Amino acid sequence: MKAFLSAVVVMVVITATAPTVLDQIGFSAADAGSGSSVRLD
């Protein structure tokens, strides 16, 4: 039970902090999904 609760807490922390961290390092989903190298069929 402790392992399950620890896993849930870790997932919540990662989910909550990921957008902030990715924004600080310059990753943008809008940039990754648009541009001249993206092919739309």
Secondary structure as GFF3:
##gff-version 3
##sequence-region A 1 41
A	DSSP	alpha_helix	2	24	.	.	.	ID=ss1
A	DSSP	alpha_helix	29	32	.	.	.	ID=ss2
###
